[in-house]
Amino acid sequence: MRRLKTARKGLSRDDEGVLLENARYVVVDTELTGLNEKKDSIVSIGAVKMKGGKIDLGDTFYRLLNPETRLTAESIIIHEITPDEVVEKPDIRTGLAEFLSFCGNDIIVGFCVNIDMEFFNREAKRIIGHTIHNPVLDIFPLFEWVRSDKGAHGGKEINMPLHYKLYDIAKHYGIEVNGAHNAMIDAFITAQIFQRFIPILLEAGLKSVGDVLRLSNKLKGGDRFAVNRGMSNF
């Protein structure tokens, strides 16, 4: 049986002081059979590495998985992954092992990433006995901060999209959006949005990994999964 490798737990004090432009990130997206975190399953994982604001298109990860939950017509309409495409693909045990190996100790970044992490952590607890240890950075609250905080714009009012969905934000920044939802494409779009946010964060004085993780975690009150679920397609 293949043994899963996991990252060291959390950030050390030294890691928190790493400058944003020197940190290493894995920007991830998943496609799911649905949004019920207790019953639905991961059907694909897409990820791309970043070092600071540089996206490394030569270092990507994409896997189709044979989900433990039946694909529904509703989910197929969104991601266009059919049962025939995944019937001979590996299961989540293999996919999770390969994904964690790809991540190493890097910071996991995503849009409404709480949803992805709910599914990853449920499987990780079942398979390896504990949740994923990597630090996690959600760019959804970063967008909320950029949109609402004049401090992020030198005190100036700016026009931002009223809708919070990934593709609306991407279009605002001139990032190309095409076709159905695909985990690899959406991970790349998310990476480009994060890339646009980094100079804004630096200009506002948020220069370290610790600064931005604290900002990203600022909105943890209430049912954050429920909030994110309303903003995300699966």
C-alpha positions as CSV (number, residue, x, y, z in Angstrom):
1,M,0.0,0.0,0.0
2,R,1.3,3.4,-1.0
3,R,2.1,5.6,2.0
4,L,0.9,9.1,1.9
5,K,3.4,11.9,2.6
6,T,2.2,14.9,4.5
7,A,3.7,18.3,5.1
8,R,4.9,19.5,8.5
9,K,2.2,21.0,10.6
10,G,1.3,24.7,10.0
11,L,3.7,27.6,9.8
12,S,6.7,28.2,12.1
13,R,7.5,31.7,13.3
14,D,10.3,31.9,10.6
15,D,7.8,30.8,7.9
16,E,5.4,33.5,8.9
17,G,8.1,36.1,8.2
18,V,8.7,34.9,4.7
19,L,8.1,37.7,2.2
20,L,5.1,37.3,-0.1
21,E,7.4,37.6,-3.2
22,N,9.6,34.7,-1.9
23,A,6.9,32.3,-0.7
24,R,5.9,29.2,-2.6
25,Y,2.3,28.5,-3.3
26,V,0.1,25.7,-4.8
27,V,-3.0,27.2,-6.3
28,V,-5.7,24.5,-6.4
29,D,-9.2,23.9,-7.6
30,T,-11.4,20.8,-7.6
31,E,-14.5,19.6,-9.4
32,L,-17.0,17.7,-7.3
33,T,-20.0,15.5,-7.7
34,G,-21.9,18.0,-5.5
35,L,-21.5,20.4,-2.6
36,N,-22.6,18.0,0.2
37,E,-19.3,17.8,2.1
38,K,-20.5,14.6,3.9
39,K,-21.7,12.6,0.9
40,D,-20.3,14.0,-2.3
41,S,-16.8,13.3,-3.8
42,I,-13.9,14.9,-5.6
43,V,-13.9,14.0,-9.3
44,S,-10.9,16.1,-10.4
45,I,-8.0,18.1,-9.0
46,G,-6.1,20.9,-10.7
47,A,-3.2,22.8,-9.3
48,V,-0.3,25.1,-10.4
49,K,2.8,26.2,-8.5
50,M,3.7,29.9,-7.8
51,K,6.8,31.5,-6.4
52,G,5.9,34.9,-5.2
53,G,3.9,36.5,-8.0
54,K,5.4,34.2,-10.7
55,I,3.1,31.4,-12.0
56,D,5.1,28.3,-13.1
57,L,3.2,26.8,-16.0
58,G,5.8,24.1,-16.1
59,D,4.9,22.8,-12.7
60,T,1.2,21.8,-12.8
61,F,-0.9,19.0,-11.5
62,Y,-4.1,17.6,-13.0
63,R,-5.9,14.3,-12.1
64,L,-9.3,12.9,-13.0
65,L,-10.5,10.6,-10.3
66,N,-13.1,7.8,-10.1
67,P,-15.4,9.3,-7.5
68,E,-17.0,7.3,-4.7
69,T,-20.3,9.2,-5.3
70,R,-22.3,8.8,-8.5
71,L,-21.9,11.7,-10.9
72,T,-25.2,13.5,-11.3
73,A,-26.7,15.3,-14.3
74,E,-26.4,18.6,-12.4
75,S,-22.7,18.2,-11.8
76,I,-22.0,17.0,-15.4
77,I,-23.6,20.1,-16.8
78,I,-21.1,22.2,-14.8
79,H,-17.8,20.4,-15.3
80,E,-18.7,18.2,-18.3
81,I,-16.9,15.2,-16.8
82,T,-18.9,12.0,-17.6
83,P,-18.9,8.6,-15.9
84,D,-17.2,7.0,-18.9
85,E,-14.3,9.4,-18.5
86,V,-13.6,8.4,-14.9
87,V,-14.6,4.8,-14.7
88,E,-11.0,3.6,-15.1
89,K,-9.3,6.5,-13.3
90,P,-7.6,6.1,-9.9
91,D,-9.5,6.6,-6.7
92,I,-9.1,9.3,-4.1
93,R,-6.5,7.4,-2.2
94,T,-4.1,7.5,-5.1
95,G,-5.1,11.0,-6.1
96,L,-4.7,12.4,-2.6
97,A,-1.2,10.8,-2.3
98,E,-0.1,12.4,-5.6
99,F,-1.6,15.8,-4.7
100,L,0.1,15.9,-1.3
101,S,3.4,14.9,-2.8
102,F,3.0,17.8,-5.4
103,C,2.2,20.3,-2.6
104,G,5.1,19.4,-0.3
105,N,5.2,22.2,2.3
106,D,3.9,24.9,0.1
107,I,1.0,27.2,1.0
108,I,-2.3,26.0,-0.5
109,V,-4.2,28.9,-2.2
110,G,-7.7,28.8,-3.7
111,F,-10.9,30.7,-4.3
112,C,-13.5,29.7,-1.6
113,V,-10.9,27.1,-0.8
114,N,-12.8,26.1,2.4
115,I,-14.9,24.0,0.1
116,D,-12.0,22.2,-1.4
117,M,-10.3,21.7,2.0
118,E,-13.5,20.3,3.5
119,F,-13.4,17.5,0.9
120,F,-9.6,17.0,1.1
121,N,-9.6,16.9,4.9
122,R,-12.5,14.5,5.1
123,E,-10.6,12.1,2.8
124,A,-7.2,12.8,4.6
125,K,-8.7,12.0,8.0
126,R,-10.2,8.8,6.6
127,I,-7.1,7.7,4.8
128,I,-4.2,9.0,6.9
129,G,-5.9,9.8,10.2
130,H,-5.4,13.6,10.2
131,T,-6.2,16.7,8.2
132,I,-3.7,18.3,5.8
133,H,-1.2,20.4,7.6
134,N,-0.3,22.9,4.9
135,P,-1.2,26.6,5.6
136,V,-4.2,27.6,3.5
137,L,-4.9,31.0,2.0
138,D,-8.3,31.8,0.7
139,I,-8.4,34.6,-1.9
140,F,-12.2,35.1,-1.4
141,P,-11.7,37.3,1.7
142,L,-8.7,39.0,0.0
143,F,-11.1,40.0,-2.7
144,E,-13.6,41.3,-0.1
145,W,-10.8,43.3,1.5
146,V,-9.6,44.7,-1.8
147,R,-13.2,45.6,-2.8
148,S,-14.2,47.3,0.5
149,D,-11.0,48.6,2.1
150,K,-9.9,52.0,0.9
151,G,-6.6,51.3,2.7
152,A,-5.9,48.8,-0.1
153,H,-6.1,51.6,-2.7
154,G,-4.4,54.6,-1.1
155,G,-7.7,55.9,0.1
156,K,-9.3,56.0,-3.4
157,E,-12.7,54.6,-4.3
158,I,-12.5,52.0,-7.1
159,N,-15.0,50.1,-9.2
160,M,-15.1,46.4,-8.4
161,P,-17.5,43.7,-9.6
162,L,-20.6,43.4,-7.4
163,H,-20.7,39.6,-8.0
164,Y,-18.2,37.5,-6.1
165,K,-17.9,34.5,-8.3
166,L,-14.5,33.5,-9.7
167,Y,-15.2,34.3,-13.3
168,D,-16.7,37.8,-12.5
169,I,-13.5,38.7,-10.7
170,A,-11.4,37.3,-13.5
171,K,-13.2,39.3,-16.1
172,H,-12.7,42.5,-14.0
173,Y,-8.9,41.9,-14.2
174,G,-9.0,41.1,-17.9
175,I,-8.2,37.4,-17.3
176,E,-9.5,35.2,-20.1
177,V,-12.4,32.9,-19.2
178,N,-13.6,30.2,-21.6
179,G,-15.7,27.1,-21.6
180,A,-17.0,24.9,-18.8
181,H,-15.6,24.6,-15.3
182,N,-12.3,22.7,-15.3
183,A,-10.1,22.2,-12.2
184,M,-6.9,23.0,-14.1
185,I,-8.2,26.0,-15.9
186,D,-9.9,27.4,-12.7
187,A,-6.7,26.9,-10.7
188,F,-4.8,28.9,-13.4
189,I,-7.5,31.7,-13.3
190,T,-7.3,31.8,-9.5
191,A,-3.5,32.0,-9.7
192,Q,-3.8,35.0,-12.0
193,I,-6.2,36.7,-9.7
194,F,-3.8,36.1,-6.7
195,Q,-1.0,37.4,-8.9
196,R,-3.0,40.7,-9.3
197,F,-3.6,40.9,-5.6
198,I,0.1,40.6,-4.5
199,P,1.1,44.2,-5.5
200,I,-2.0,45.6,-3.8
201,L,-1.2,43.7,-0.6
202,L,2.4,44.8,-0.7
203,E,1.4,48.5,-1.2
204,A,-0.9,48.2,1.8
205,G,2.0,47.1,4.0
206,L,1.1,43.4,4.1
207,K,4.5,42.1,3.1
208,S,4.8,38.7,4.8
209,V,3.0,35.3,4.6
210,G,1.8,35.7,8.2
211,D,0.3,39.1,7.4
212,V,-1.7,37.8,4.5
213,L,-2.8,34.6,6.2
214,R,-4.1,36.6,9.1
215,L,-6.1,38.8,6.7
216,S,-7.4,35.8,4.9
217,N,-8.6,34.2,8.1
218,K,-10.2,37.4,9.4
219,L,-13.7,36.5,8.2
220,K,-13.9,33.0,9.9
221,G,-16.9,33.8,12.0
222,G,-20.2,32.0,11.2
223,D,-20.7,29.2,8.8
224,R,-17.9,30.0,6.3
225,F,-18.5,26.9,4.3
226,A,-22.1,27.9,3.7
227,V,-21.0,31.4,2.6
228,N,-18.4,30.0,0.2
229,R,-20.9,27.4,-1.1
230,G,-23.1,30.3,-2.4
231,M,-20.2,31.8,-4.3
232,S,-18.8,28.6,-5.9
233,N,-19.7,26.3,-8.7
234,F,-18.7,22.6,-8.2
